[in-house]
Amino acid sequence: MSEGRDRILKAAEDLFGTYGFDRISVRDIAERAEVNKALIFYHFNSKDELFETVLLHYFESHTDALREAWSATGSLRERVHNMIDAYVDFIVEHRAWPKLVQHVAATEHSEHIPTVQRGLNPMIAWANETFGEIAPDEGPISVRNLFETVAGAVLHHFTYAPVLASMWENEPLAERHLAERRAHLHWLVDVLLDAVETRAHL
């Protein structure tokens, strides 16, 4: 990947994540990346293609991070904790990502919803493959509900950070508060795993 393309993607990530797709122009991205518009159109056919590239790259990188964390040795709970930590680490490193998806999801008829679904499907397939043996296909502790609960619990803290500021000493994303949040997420997945294991022994 060329340096210019990298700069374009980083600028697009920051701007789309902050302002959404519609409010950002190719000129805005070019100015932020300190390149000319022609270079953007050299690498991408349109603003839509650039936006889709940013989204799909996020999902691919995110899924790879979860897979790598899960592949570590240890008990089931230790590996799930590793996965939660990898999830939080990924969002800390890519703070615009949840906002990007939120911008798309908030527009009911967004033409980019299929792109988000295309990026999300491999992650969901991996979750089904990984946890399908211990969680049922349907019901309140099914894989799909576990996936949504854990994902929501991780993402909420980042997407709502400005709103939650007063609850977290105006620094919800400070490392000490993120450490507390990680510990809570470890507790949460332990509670969920307890429920899944209890059901398995009924």
N, C-alpha and C positions, 0 to 999 in steps of 0.2 A: 504494500500500500504506500503510495507516495506521500510526501510530507504535505503537499498542497491538499490532497484528498483528506488526509487526517484532520487538517485544520478546518476544512469545510464541514466535515462530520461533527467535529467538536463544537463549532459555532452553531450549527443547525441544532444539535442536541440542547445546547444552553438556551437558545432562543425559542425553539418549539416547546421546550419544557416549561419555560417561564410564561410565554404568551399564547401558546396554542398554534395551530397550523394557519388559521385564516388571517391572523394579525401580523404574520411575518412574511416579508417578501424576499425574493432571491437577492435583491440589492442589500437588504438588512444583513443577510447571511454573508454576503461578499464583504461588506464593511467589517463585520465582526471577525471574519477569518483573515482580513487584510489581503484579499485576492480580488481579481476582477471577475465580473459575472461570466465572462467567456470561459474561465477555468471551471466554474461550477457546471456549465452546460457541456463542457468537455467530458466531465466525469459522470454527469447525470442528465438524463433527457428532459427532466422537468422537476419542479418543486415537489410534486407528488412522489416521484421516484426517489428523491433525496429523503423525504420524510419516511417512506416505506423502508428504505435502507437503514435509517437510524433505528426504527422500531424493530426490524427483524434482527439487526445486529445485537440489540439489547437482549432480546429473548434468547438468541443463540448463546451469547456469553453467559447469561443468567443460568440457563439450563446446564451448561458445561460446568459452572461453578458448583451447582448443587450435586451434579453427578460426581465430581471430584471429591467433594466433602463426604458424600455417602460411601465412596469406595475405600475410605480409611478403615483400618482395623478397629475392633472394639465391639461392645455389646450393641444391641439395637438402640437403646436409649442414648448411648454415647455417640452413635452415628447420627441419630436424629438431632442431637444437640449440635454436632459439627455442622449439620446441614443448616440449622437455624442460624448459627454464627456466620456461615458463608452467605446466607440470605441477607443478613443485616450488613455484613461487610460490603456486599455488592451494592446495596442501596446507598451506603455511606459514600462509596466511590462514584456512584452514578445517581446523584440525587435528583436529576431531572427526569429520570426514567418513570417513576410512578406518576409524576405530573403529566408526562406525555400521554400515558395510557388513560389517565383520568380525563384529560381534554377530549380524547377520542370517545370514551365511554359516555361522557356527559352530553354528547351530541347524538341523539337517538338514531338519526338516519345518516350518520357520518359514513362517507365512502371508504373510510380507513378501518372500519370495524372488521371487515374480512381480513385485513392485514394483521391486526392484533390477534384475531382468531388463528390465523395461519402460524403466527409466532408462538402462541400459547399452546396449540395442539400437541407439539412434541413434549412440552413440559408436563402436560396432563397425562399423555401416554406413558411417560416415564414414571409419574406418580402412581398410575394404575398398575404398572408392571412391578414397581418396588413394594407397594403396600397392599396390593390386591390379595395377597395370601393371608394377611392378618386382619383386614377390614372387609366388611361386606360390600356388595355391589350397590345396595340401596339402603335407605334408612338414615337415622340421625348420626350414626358413626360410620357412614360409608366413606370411601376414599374421596369422593367429590366434596363432601362436607368437611372432611378433615383438611383437604387441600385449601378450600376456600377460607376456613377459619384461621389456619396458620398464616396464609398469605395476607389475609385482611389484618390480622394482628400485627404483622411486621410492617405493612405498608401504611397503616393508619397513622402511626406515630410520625412518619415523615410527611405525608400529605397534609396532615392537620397541624404540623409543627407551629405555624404562626398563631393558630387559634389556641393551641395548648400552652403557649408560652407562659401565661400567668400561673399555670399549675406546676411548671418546671423551672421556676426562678428565672424566667425569660431566656432560658438556654436549653430548650428541649433536646437539641442535638449535640450538646456538650458531651464529652467522652464519659464523664461520671454518670450522667443521666442515661446515656446509651448502655452503659454497663448494667445499670439497674434494670433497664428495659430488657436486655438480653437475659438476665437472671429470671425475670418474670416469664419470658417466652419459654425458657427451659422448664419452668414449673408448669406452664400451660400444656406443653406437649407431654409432660409426664402424666398429667391428669388425663389427657386424651388417650394416651397409651394404656393407662390403667383401665379405662373404660373398654377399650378394644380387647385387652387381655382378659378382663372379667367376662366379657361376652363369649370369648373363644372357649372358656372353660365351663359355660353353662350347658 
